Amino acid sequence: MLYRVITLVGGIVFVGVLYGLIWLFCRKFLQGHQVTDNLNDRASALATWTFTGVCLGLVFAVFGAFLLGPWAFYRTVRAHDVAVSDGAAVWWGFGVVTLALALTGAGFAGFLWVVGVF
């Protein structure tokens, strides 16, 4: 029973880590494209919509995260008038989603190994 509670708490923590990584990567993306006014608010909006796309994509099918996440990133970047082409915005979104999911997945797999699930 204790392992189940530890795993549940760890899973919740790693959901927060996933959002934090997406937020950090979105902030770096905006900084790289010279967005300075309301940077934290814009990064939060971009990360929230990207995270929502990733979560909805994960619910329906794992590969859906790699479709809905970048699409949400692209739509939010367009709404914020960031000076980047449409294709580049989609690829940046794909990179943000892929890197955040890879780091979070590796960290969670390591956590599960430490608690003895594997």
Secondary structure, DSSP 4 states (H G I P E B T S, - for coil): -HHHHHHHHHHHHHHHHHHHHHHHHHHHHHHHTT--TTHHHHHHHHHHHHHHHHHHHHHH-GGGHHHHHHHHHHHHHHHTT-S--HHHHHHHHHHHHHHHHHHHHHHHHHHHHHTT--
